[in-house]
Amino acid sequence: MKVYLAVNGLGLGHIVRCRMLAEKLSMASADVLFSTYLDGLEFARRKKMKTVGAIPVFYQVRPDGSVDLRATSARSGFSLGLNRFLHQLIQEIQDIKRYAPDIVLIDTRLSSLLAARLLGKRTILILNQYRIRLLHNGDRPAAGLTDRLFLLIARLGWTFFGTLIGEMWGLSERIIVPDFPPPLTISRNNIVIPERYMSKVRFVGPIVDEQLYSDRSKRLLKRKYGFEPDEMLVYVAISGPRHEREPLVRKLIPILGKLAETFNIIVSQGNPMGDNVPNRYGRMCVYDWAENQDELLHACDVLVARAGQSTILKAMILGRPLILIPTPFQTEQLGNADRARLIGVALVLQQEKLCSDSLRESLNLIMTDPIYGGRTTQIASQVRDIVGVEECMKIIEQPVARAS
């Protein structure tokens, strides 16, 4: 079987989970070709995955890493954005025809889904954000009249395009949601799917390395990384596209340097092209890129991270409480963080309020309050048997009737 795996390349969450799926497919004698861009392409090339580069999707950001709608519109605009999308669609049609796959798996890439459908290929969509929500005026700091007017126009336009995109997602034969089934769904605020498409939808659980489910000695792992096994260890996993990741790195590293006087800390700065050899500063160990991130999750007592869905789900599997710092005004991460807070596994710390005092207070609270420890342990016991990769393989291996 030949599988064309078209992956969203913004950040590493999409490519990492699809790599797990590709490894399982290869074990079943499938030939897999990746199509991705930006961060995903860098990661795929570093891992020597069989890959073709795709035309990227991008957007402009503010200095804090939040999306800048005005700058994005000024640089892309409707006509330029449509032109780029058509070029993406044409390239995907060419690459799919050239590879001639038996099935096209699409992780959050609309152009790839349309190309596969136009070519009559079997399609399975992996999706954890069905419709992108724009922030309301009240969600942003006070702005001038021009900014408020622009946001109003943008919201009206996005209401139309968001609905159109949602209908296009529905063209897929199957829709895999890589999340826990209700009521523990982290992406619930982002995955509101019309009832007419729900027969296609399957909540499979996290698509992660199955080794994550294995039992590892936290004490031995702490000792392996040079920390006392009886002392608490904080793992800070910074992730996301470079333009969202770097503002947090610049703000967080000096703060962690102060907190390392009290806490044992391991930091991964999330740069896939960086060095895997750590730098040690007293009680703090800093990686550009940690290859063994799942091992660090096993070793830690608390995880500090962006509010990416995959990161939260991994912590829930292992019963690790989280302190989440969502990307400012990024609605997907804000929704994920709110769900994790409501479920009882996380504290949420907004980036603009991040300082040594606020992070220290959050760490002390989550380490000492028995409610967090009890809730994370309870949830971990509930989700240990939900193995997303296995569920995905069952769907891939079962032919389905083509959707009209």
Secondary structure, DSSP 8 states (H G I E B T S, - for coil): -EEEEEE--SSSHHHHHHHHHHHHHHHTT-EEEEEE-HHHHHHHHHTT--EEE-------B-TTS-B-HHHHHHHTHHHHHHHHHHHHHHHHHHHHHHH--SEEEEES-HHHHHHHHHTT-EEEEE-S-SS-----GGGS----HHHHHHHHHHHHHHHHHHHHHHHHHTTSSEEEE-S--TTS-TTGGG----GGGGGGEEE------GGGGS---HHHHHHHTT--TTS-EEEEE--S-HHHHHHHHHHHHHHHHHHTTTSEEEEE---TTS-SS-EEETTEEEESS-TTHHHHHHH-SEEEE---HHHHHHHHHHT--EEE---TT-HHHHHHHHHHHHHTSEEE--GGG--HHHHHHHHHHHHH-HHHHHHHHHHHHHHTT--HHHHHHHHHHS------
